[in-house]
Amino acid sequence: MSQAATTATPTTPPVLDRLFGLSKSGSTVRTEFVAGLTTFLTMVYIVFVNPQILSNAGMDKGAVREHGFFGPSMRPAEWTETPK
């Protein structure tokens, strides 16, 4: 009787983990997805609801929308970790 040789193949991490080093930083794809969704929903609120509220207080709706969109959306681009 011969025993089949079993070879242990090293497991390769998922693509997103390899690109962003998620497991190295103690995160998971699910955590990052939920964080991204939360950020997106917050931005939607800021861009569409905040100008309406502030225009009722007498501020220019277009100026508030423009500031609400361009201010917060440019800052994370400077801080984010891009793929290696």
Secondary structure, DSSP 4 states (H G I P E B T S, - for coil): --PPPP-PPPPPPPHHHHHH-TTTTT--HHHHHHHHHHHHHHHHIIIIIHHHHHHHTT--HHHHHHHHHHHHHHHHHHHPPPP-
